[in-house]
Amino acid sequence: MRPTAICGLYAITPDSTDTTNLLTMTEQVLAGGAKIIQYRNKIADEVLRQEQAYLLAQLCRKYQVVLIINDHVDVAMAVDADGVHLGQDDGSIRDARKKLGDEKIIGVSCYNQLSLAIDASQQGADYVAFGAFFASSTKPDAVTASTDLLCKAKQKLFVPIVTIGGITLTNAAALIDQGGDAIAVSKALFNTQDIQSTAKAFSQLFCE
């Protein structure tokens, strides 16, 4: 699946201890056309994290969709996820690659720094993520990135670019037009009344 699988709607799961509800919402996202699911749960303990990741892996295989685990390389290995996403303090690409092998996807947060992205791609990252492009309630203190960064990144990078941070149906198209290969969305997707329809609307932005 690496690395061309990183495109389209990239859904990031919300913090939740209700596993049944998490699976129900995620299936609605998948039915709406999401191409990547990132399991991110900052409030789960180790046992719950492992359980949820395993069940999400089964669900994503059903839909033949990529599952990325946020931060936890050990969990990605345990549930045979498709890859892992690393932040600045989540360990090195080299260590993750050594543990996961060549066939797994490694994504890296590069915030608003093109130099980090260039370095990450040279170290073997399969995709890079920039943001926050807009104000985000998930990470209110996140650094901000401009759409100009996307234009510069497209000229320098040969890996897919994921955009993140405050993305909604109103502003997502601008990021796609500027070169974003995928849009990472959490609250604007999972906090809606009709999750499947919202996921479909996000997914259709890539067909316009």
matplotlib code that plots the C-alpha trace (Angstrom):
import matplotlib.pyplot as plt

x = [0.0, 2.9, 3.2, 0.6, -2.2, -1.9, -4.4, -8.0, -9.8, -7.6, -9.8, -8.3, -10.3, -11.5, -10.6, -13.1, -13.4, -16.6, -15.2, -18.6, -19.4, -15.9, -16.3, -19.7, -18.5, -15.4, -17.5, -19.7, -16.5, -15.3, -18.7, -18.4, -15.2, -12.3, -9.0, -7.0, -7.9, -5.5, -6.2, -5.4, -6.7, -4.9, -7.2, -7.0, -4.8, -2.5, -5.1, -7.9, -5.6, -4.6, -8.2, -9.4, -6.5, -7.1, -10.8, -10.1, -7.6, -10.2, -12.7, -10.2, -9.3, -13.0, -13.0, -9.5, -8.5, -5.1, -4.9, -2.2, -1.5, -0.6, 2.6, 2.7, 4.9, 4.4, 0.6, 1.1, 3.2, 0.8, -2.3, -0.4, -1.5, -0.4, 1.8, 2.5, 2.5, 5.3, 5.3, 8.4, 8.8, 7.7, 11.0, 13.0, 12.1, 15.1, 14.0, 10.4, 11.5, 13.7, 10.8, 8.1, 10.0, 10.1, 6.5, 4.8, 3.9, 5.7, 4.3, 5.8, 4.5, 6.5, 4.3, 5.2, 8.8, 9.8, 13.3, 11.8, 9.8, 12.9, 14.9, 12.1, 11.7, 15.4, 15.3, 12.6, 9.2, 6.4, 4.5, 4.7, 2.1, 1.9, -0.3, -2.2, -3.5, -6.6, -7.5, -8.0, -9.9, -8.1, -4.7, -5.4, -1.7, -0.5, 1.9, 0.3, 1.2, 0.4, -0.9, 2.3, 4.2, 2.3, 3.4, 7.0, 6.7, 5.3, 8.4, 10.8, 9.2, 8.5, 6.3, 2.6, 1.6, -1.1, -2.7, -4.1, -5.5, -9.0, -10.0, -13.7, -15.9, -15.6, -11.8, -10.6, -10.8, -8.2, -5.6, -6.3, -5.9, -2.6, -1.2, -2.4, -2.7, -4.8, -6.8, -6.7, -10.0, -11.3, -13.9, -15.4, -16.1, -16.8, -18.8, -21.4, -24.9, -24.5, -20.9, -21.2, -22.7, -20.0, -17.2, -18.7, -18.7, -15.1, -14.2, -15.9, -13.7, -10.9, -13.1, -13.9]
y = [0.0, 2.4, 5.2, 6.1, 5.1, 8.4, 10.6, 11.7, 12.0, 11.1, 10.7, 11.0, 9.3, 11.3, 10.6, 8.0, 5.3, 4.0, 1.4, 0.5, 4.1, 4.6, 1.7, 2.8, 6.3, 5.0, 2.6, 5.6, 7.5, 4.5, 4.1, 7.8, 7.2, 7.9, 6.5, 6.6, 6.1, 7.3, 5.9, 8.6, 8.4, 10.4, 9.3, 5.5, 3.4, 0.7, -2.1, 0.0, 1.4, -2.1, -3.3, -0.4, -0.5, -4.2, -3.8, -0.8, -2.8, -5.5, -2.8, -1.1, -4.5, -5.0, -1.7, -2.2, 1.1, 2.1, 2.2, 4.4, 4.4, 7.7, 7.7, 4.1, 1.9, -1.1, -0.9, -0.7, -3.8, -5.7, -5.2, -5.3, -1.8, -0.4, 2.2, 4.8, 8.5, 10.2, 13.6, 15.6, 13.7, 10.2, 8.6, 8.5, 7.4, 5.0, 3.2, 3.0, 1.6, -1.0, -2.2, -2.1, -3.1, -1.7, -2.4, -0.3, 3.4, 6.0, 9.5, 12.5, 15.8, 18.7, 21.5, 24.6, 23.7, 22.6, 21.7, 19.1, 17.6, 17.5, 15.8, 13.4, 12.3, 11.8, 9.5, 7.4, 8.9, 7.9, 11.1, 14.3, 16.4, 20.2, 22.3, 23.7, 25.7, 26.9, 27.4, 24.0, 23.1, 19.8, 21.5, 25.2, 25.9, 24.4, 26.4, 27.8, 27.0, 29.0, 27.7, 29.2, 26.4, 23.8, 25.4, 25.4, 21.8, 20.5, 21.8, 20.1, 16.9, 13.6, 12.1, 12.8, 15.8, 15.6, 18.9, 19.2, 21.7, 23.2, 21.8, 22.0, 21.6, 25.3, 25.6, 22.1, 22.8, 25.6, 23.2, 20.5, 23.2, 24.2, 20.7, 18.8, 15.1, 14.4, 16.4, 15.2, 15.8, 14.9, 17.1, 18.5, 14.9, 12.9, 15.7, 16.0, 14.6, 12.6, 11.4, 9.3, 12.2, 14.5, 12.0, 11.7, 15.5, 15.7, 12.8, 14.4, 17.4, 15.3, 14.6, 18.2]
z = [0.0, 0.3, -0.6, -3.2, -0.9, 0.9, -0.9, -0.4, 2.9, 5.9, 8.9, 12.4, 15.1, 18.2, 21.8, 23.0, 25.6, 24.0, 21.6, 20.2, 19.3, 17.9, 15.6, 14.5, 13.7, 11.9, 9.7, 8.7, 7.7, 5.7, 4.0, 3.0, 1.2, 3.5, 2.1, 5.3, 9.0, 11.7, 15.1, 17.6, 21.2, 23.8, 26.7, 26.2, 28.5, 27.0, 27.2, 25.6, 22.9, 21.9, 21.8, 19.8, 17.4, 16.8, 16.1, 13.8, 11.9, 11.2, 10.1, 7.8, 6.2, 5.5, 3.5, 2.1, 3.6, 5.2, 9.0, 10.5, 14.2, 15.8, 17.9, 19.0, 16.8, 19.2, 18.7, 14.9, 15.1, 17.4, 15.2, 11.9, 10.9, 7.6, 9.3, 11.9, 12.2, 14.1, 15.7, 16.7, 20.0, 18.9, 18.0, 14.8, 11.3, 11.3, 14.5, 13.3, 9.9, 11.6, 13.7, 11.0, 7.9, 4.4, 3.5, 6.2, 5.8, 8.0, 8.1, 9.9, 11.2, 9.8, 11.1, 9.1, 8.3, 4.8, 6.0, 8.4, 5.5, 3.2, 5.9, 6.7, 3.1, 2.8, 5.9, 4.3, 5.3, 3.0, 3.5, 5.4, 7.1, 7.4, 9.6, 11.3, 8.3, 10.2, 13.8, 15.4, 18.6, 18.7, 19.0, 19.8, 20.4, 17.2, 15.0, 11.8, 8.2, 5.1, 1.8, 0.2, 2.0, 0.0, -3.3, -2.2, -0.8, -4.1, -5.9, -3.4, -2.3, -4.0, -1.3, -0.6, 1.4, 4.1, 5.3, 8.8, 11.2, 11.3, 8.0, 7.1, 4.0, 3.5, 3.4, 2.3, -1.4, -1.2, 0.3, -2.4, -5.1, -3.7, -3.8, -0.7, -1.6, 1.5, 4.0, 7.6, 9.4, 12.9, 14.6, 11.3, 10.4, 13.6, 15.3, 12.6, 12.7, 9.5, 9.5, 6.3, 4.2, 5.5, 4.7, 1.2, 0.8, 1.8, -0.5, -3.5, -3.2, -4.8, -7.8, -8.7]

ax = plt.figure().add_subplot(projection="3d")
ax.plot(x, y, z, "-o")
ax.set_aspect("equal")
plt.show()
